[in-house]
């Protein structure tokens, strides 16, 4: 499917996840980067060296989850918009996701928005928790949302209600 559509399958995404024990400790980064292309900003921006140094500029990012704190610097610098921070410990029923967001207008904090999958289809509702509109973040905003646990692996964007 990926080679035809460019969309990652759930199996591909699940293979990226850290161990269950690590996921229970708090926020972690995930890179939905599946093609070997010349790109390494994620490893250069990570002050904790959680993203392993690339031996080759074409390498796919590898994360040392013992070092990753979920700071989200990699989210804003990724030119492919393929990096997300996930916190499965946010609540008993919801997962927090930090995602890159390059659309205008920016969503409002505490607003309810559509939770979109990789194809842009609405699959549920999300609540906007935080919006980082910060030029030091490589001009890519970070929107933090909460979504029901059962859809967190599929949610990768948001849709605002048209006015």
C-alpha angles and dihedrals in degrees: 000000000000094000091053102039106019088231120128118234122228089252090057092050095044089053088061096055120106121240119296089249092055093045088056091057097066143264122010136172123245125193117207088195110135105160128077103238131148102271134119112153091121092063095043095050096048106099092187093053090234088140103066118238112262117245087197126024087233095059121120112243118266121197129211097212092194087068101036114103098176093248090152098221087128091054095062097042100048107108090199093055087229100127124093136170116223128193112189090177093065092105141331093265105024140057124211118226127189110201139174113256124189102169132102136259098044115226120257121249113258092018122132114236137175114273107225130200126220091281093052094253119143109246101166145322130297133191119223109232102172141000119204108198097174126149090207087066091077089268091289113119122220119220118195116205139172121225136175111278093240093065104035095106091056102043112095105147143017135232123212123218110258114242 
